Amino acid sequence: IEVMACRGGCIGGGGQPRVKLPMADKAREARIVSLYTRDAEVQVKAACDNPDIQKLYAEFFDGKPMSHKA
């Protein structure tokens, strides 16, 4: 079993080695702020509640997740 406890979750990066460069810290902080800001703005939080995804499944993927075509 592998366990990763990332500071800030995967927003800060997917387990890459930490770099002690001020530019990298600034870029990581900007990414975190940007993602949290965008998340606060969107109305649909879960992909399964997204009308576009629901339409895609209804019209293309045989009507349901986990179907053969999906």
Secondary structure, 3 states (H helix, E strand, C coil): CCCCCCCCHHHHCCCCCCCCCHHHHHHHHHHHHHHHHHHHHCCCCCHHHCHHHHHHHHHCCCCCCCCCCC
